[in-house]
Amino acid sequence: MDKLHELPVHEAVVQISQGTLKPSQLVAAYVEQIAQLEPDVGAFVHLDVDAALNKARALDTMAPTGLLCGVPIGVKDIIETADMPTGYGSPIYAHHQPAADAACVNEVRANGAVVMGKTVSTEFAIFHPGKTANPHHLAHTPGGSSSGSAAAVGAGMVPLAFGTQTAASVFRPASFCGVVGYKPSYGLIQRGGVKTLSEAFDTVGVMGRCVKDVALFAAAASRRHALIPDASSADAKPTVGLFRTAHWDEADEASQAAVLGFAQRMSKCGVRVQELVVPAVFGDLLQAQTDVMLAQAAIALGYECTHHASKCSDKLLEVLEAGNAVSDQRLQEAVNTISAAQAAAKDLFAQVDVLLSPAAPGEAPRGLQATGDPVFGRSWSALGTPGLTLPGATGPNGLPIGVLLCGALNQDRKFLAAAFALEQSYKASLDH
Amino acid sequence: MDKLHELPVHEAVVQISQGTLKPSQLVAAYVEQIAQLEPDVGAFVHLDVDAALNKARALDTMAPTGLLCGVPIGVKDIIETADMPTGYGSPIYAHHQPAADAACVNEVRANGAVVMGKTVSTEFAIFHPGKTANPHHLAHTPGGSSSGSAAAVGAGMVPLAFGTQTAASVFRPASFCGVVGYKPSYGLIQRGGVKTLSEAFDTVGVMGRCVKDVALFAAAASRRHALIPDASSADAKPTVGLFRTAHWDEADEASQAAVLGFAQRMSKCGVRVQELVVPAVFGDLLQAQTDVMLAQAAIALGYECTHHASKCSDKLLEVLEAGNAVSDQRLQEAVNTISAAQAAAKDLFAQVDVLLSPAAPGEAPRGLQATGDPVFGRSWSALGTPGLTLPGATGPNGLPIGVLLCGALNQDRKFLAAAFALEQSYKASLDH
């Protein structure tokens, strides 16, 4: 392949392990992409290509080991790194230098990954956006809060990047930037060294270009090597539940068409697809997630709000005010709602392997002042279930639209195998 | 009352709010206790009584506000503070100065609490002990990992302190030091700014001298003011399930007698006590908790282990090695076991309000080289259910022994009201 930066990671690491590709060649290919595209896209808040190239050259001289030997990655800037500043998307922490790598960063580095830089996050992973533009159309948002990670992968500046999701911060930007965004089951990838927003939901996720690559990255970050789909996974015949969610009307025509088109294509491939009734409790789930998230954010960011209010955006202060206003009783009701919805979700996954629903309300909105609506992420964040977005469809402006696949809680191995099989069928159907 | 340092916190804050007691008087009483006892007990790794007295004098001049106005507290040294170094119990982080207060510290400070100092933690809240001795007998361990917090409260050097529990690190030291140790439901008190050990279980808890005080502290730390038992709580007639756990034989005679004695006293007070059958799945729960905790610890402390191995204790390196050896399959089985046990626990709490079981295998063992066996904490840490230890019994060496009360997940308000009622009955029965 001429274009090294388009090589899937799972193929690149095989070539590196066989000695037919050097880590420095792979990293250099991405450095070239960055030189061309980063000035426009602005995916990175801190970039150190020289350090990455030096690291890669050092790897050239060693016997290749690890799941990600020589693979350049991006790290969302709410995730701490010992050798690069970590600003959490806030001017309060400009030039802040943590003493250690976050657990997930340490794990992938131990597997040979090369950190290219820190990617732009919205302020504390909430709403206030950074500088990043959508690589598919610079006047449109990349989504958030994992804006830089989605844009960097979408632009081909790195093949993999860490994001995080509390409401919809992996699914939405992944859908907007045309990449695979995988949010594992709650807790699968550890959060040590990741700035807390709402710990009931905060989940480390990953961006990549195909299911196998995100599985590889998550496997390295969590030491759960069984997550990687193998040869038998493509032959799996997962059953799919078309699940319109309680908010189907908030998806535009193009996003609805992406979901229904995906279902149709799967049916044609012989996959069993059935529509599922949305349990009533799902109607309250979005509000419950919002209440818990706001109340927790007000506490998690209470120090910054008290001691550095002048460096907090108006939008952030509004969010924290809203969190202060969530009553004890409303919080308890929200916790009870989420618990009931988790039981209902268990019943759904007794009927089908995978739920299919919208990944976002539509293609990326125009403008960089906001990052889009998290409506289609919140429920899954509340449930803690694994999910990933598959790109493939496009909207009226030619921008990407993903579909969302979700699996049963703590069954990520089975889920990723199913998602891999569906991705293969979907890609084959799109090529026809 | 002559002895200000013996005044319950919930009474002290009323006196302060009424202007009959000054914050500086209250803090000074504890400073005197510290001057007398700290040289022997060694509960603090960092102490700043001058700063505490200055803070208290500043509070003297203001209108009293907050749930904890003028109350001196201790903070376990794996919990970050912006104005005091935080060493996580490890020489790797000697003199480490975090940039912000942990969320829980910020909340209680906003409620007027005065941080007296950082209390000794075992190394990264695992096994390797610090310098602290048991205030009831200096040749005996205070327990761990929240060693300093339990000892400081047990010695009357502060009336409240933060601890954390991953296996048994609140219950065990609380039992050994004769204090009330409350581990809330998983996630009730947020963990932002608390060093991660095993995020599936890590829980911020509190040490105090009575149920109402720990409830007050937890309410301030979590903004859940409804947690505080009110006048009606003492009249509640909770039902109690005598629950021997799957490890009853590992409790010594004195610890068994404490549990059975408590049950008997409650029966005499008219509380309905029934023995419950321990579900079979509880037999596997201790191992499942151990497997998940070890596997997560190896990742959570992977950076320290890789980059600072020479400053890790042998015991820590052993633990991390054991974590590295937990296979993917064993981990998945452990997750499934815990999920099944959580369902079984739900059934138990449909039968009774509170489960009664041993808090520790016995009184504090002699020697400061180890902190005792976590066997009676692990299951509850795995389940995430709230629990607290009540002191009252003593062992053959005259050292304290607690009993453990546990409640249903996320029903902490109801649990604390029940525990308060039982504490009142227990105290009355002991006074007879």
Chai-1 contact restraints between the chains, C-beta under 6 A:
chainA,res_idxA,chainB,res_idxB,connection_type,confidence,min_distance_angstrom,max_distance_angstrom,comment,restraint_id
A,A100,B,Y303,contact,1.0,0.0,6.0,A-B,restraint_1
A,D101,B,Y303,contact,1.0,0.0,6.0,A-B,restraint_2
A,A103,B,I299,contact,1.0,0.0,6.0,A-B,restraint_3
A,A103,B,A300,contact,1.0,0.0,6.0,A-B,restraint_4
A,N106,B,G302,contact,1.0,0.0,6.0,A-B,restraint_5
A,N106,B,Y303,contact,1.0,0.0,6.0,A-B,restraint_6
A,G187,B,A200,contact,1.0,0.0,6.0,A-B,restraint_7
A,Q190,B,E199,contact,1.0,0.0,6.0,A-B,restraint_8
A,Q190,B,I299,contact,1.0,0.0,6.0,A-B,restraint_9
A,Q190,B,A300,contact,1.0,0.0,6.0,A-B,restraint_10
A,R191,B,E199,contact,1.0,0.0,6.0,A-B,restraint_11
A,G192,B,T196,contact,1.0,0.0,6.0,A-B,restraint_12
A,G192,B,A300,contact,1.0,0.0,6.0,A-B,restraint_13
A,T196,B,G192,contact,1.0,0.0,6.0,A-B,restraint_14
A,E199,B,Q190,contact,1.0,0.0,6.0,A-B,restraint_15
A,E199,B,R191,contact,1.0,0.0,6.0,A-B,restraint_16
A,A200,B,G187,contact,1.0,0.0,6.0,A-B,restraint_17
A,R224,B,D328,contact,1.0,0.0,6.0,A-B,restraint_18
A,A226,B,D328,contact,1.0,0.0,6.0,A-B,restraint_19
A,I299,B,A103,contact,1.0,0.0,6.0,A-B,restraint_20
A,I299,B,Q190,contact,1.0,0.0,6.0,A-B,restraint_21
A,A300,B,A103,contact,1.0,0.0,6.0,A-B,restraint_22
A,A300,B,Q190,contact,1.0,0.0,6.0,A-B,restraint_23
A,A300,B,G192,contact,1.0,0.0,6.0,A-B,restraint_24
A,G302,B,N106,contact,1.0,0.0,6.0,A-B,restraint_25
A,Y303,B,A100,contact,1.0,0.0,6.0,A-B,restraint_26
A,Y303,B,D101,contact,1.0,0.0,6.0,A-B,restraint_27
A,Y303,B,N106,contact,1.0,0.0,6.0,A-B,restraint_28
A,D328,B,R224,contact,1.0,0.0,6.0,A-B,restraint_29
A,D328,B,A226,contact,1.0,0.0,6.0,A-B,restraint_30
A,V335,B,N410,contact,1.0,0.0,6.0,A-B,restraint_31
A,N410,B,V335,contact,1.0,0.0,6.0,A-B,restraint_32
